[in-house]
Amino acid sequence: MRRPSAVILTMLLWAAANAGPPDDSSPMDTLLLKDYKPRSTLVVPETAVARARFPAIDVHTHSMFDVKTEADVDAWVRTLDEVGVETVIVTTDATGADFDRQVALFAKYPKRFRLYCSFDYSDIDAPDYSERVVRELVRCYRLGARGVGEISDKGWGLESGIQAWLATKSTNGNRTGPPQPKRLHVDDPRLDALWEKCGELRLPVSLHIADHPSCWQPLGPAQERPPQFAHMNQYGKDVPAYEELIERLDRMLASHPRTTVIACHLRNQGNDLASVARALDRYPNLYVDIAARDYELGRQPRFAARFMERYKNRILFGTDYAQNKQMYQAWWRFLETTDDYLPGPAGWRIYALGLPDGVLRAVYRENARRVLNWK
């Protein structure tokens, strides 16, 4: 066999030295996280649940966007009939003329809708502020208000739940507010008379304090929630720490033991149900709703089911999602079946809880009938 010439060997060595690494790139290398939408190959049973196993009371709904006319109210009732919801609590986020308007709007169905009012957050330094908010609360109560809420404080001070959502959404998360010492928080002494009057009239107060704790963590590769939640991020903003807001809620609960408080969204501690349990043990006047926290319960289904069974008399069913048949049926599937790998709203899949009948009865209806003001 003839040996290759020196020229050929030189050319081969040069080619090897300059060829670079093999091309092992793929389209995944440039894929952005926000565009990652994998199609699962998992094949599992899917249980369709058309109606709630027991009549349900939804304690957390809003009327601001979808309900403007009597025809809208009629359509809402048809949906409730179809899915097995007996009554909904409408957090009107309103006082004054706007509350009066909503009382008239829902008057056709007194057994299907119970309305909550809000209170005035303006001119909080006025000497008559406490007296003014109590006076309006009593007026709304006489018109039919049966609770107060949803009252929100994500760090910018108290405001209605809808106001908080709109302010965040419209500014893409870059909102501002008054200086921190000028903000009204839930434990402010100027609200003591209001909370006491709520207790006297047996009006529960629905409070949305703080937000998901990941909102206080920096955006980046370690951020738990996906990019579509970025506008809700509070990291580096001029707001109190997450822990401080929760502590303010606890001080209010301790100061007003006669006042029933429904902490929305599992107190925004659904990531740490042991902490929710400790708060429920500590404050007999505290209840929680599960509205818009299926994604928290569903990623820890066994622990969540045990938690809900132990505290079945302190947990209320609520949705806080757009009112439609598919939304309710997704809740029934999540709470009643043992299905795996359900779609979730927060970027991860969730697992159904398969709650026993005794828990479902309590959470769906019995707790609301006992805790809320129906007179």
Disulfide bonds with the S-S distance in Angstrom:
none
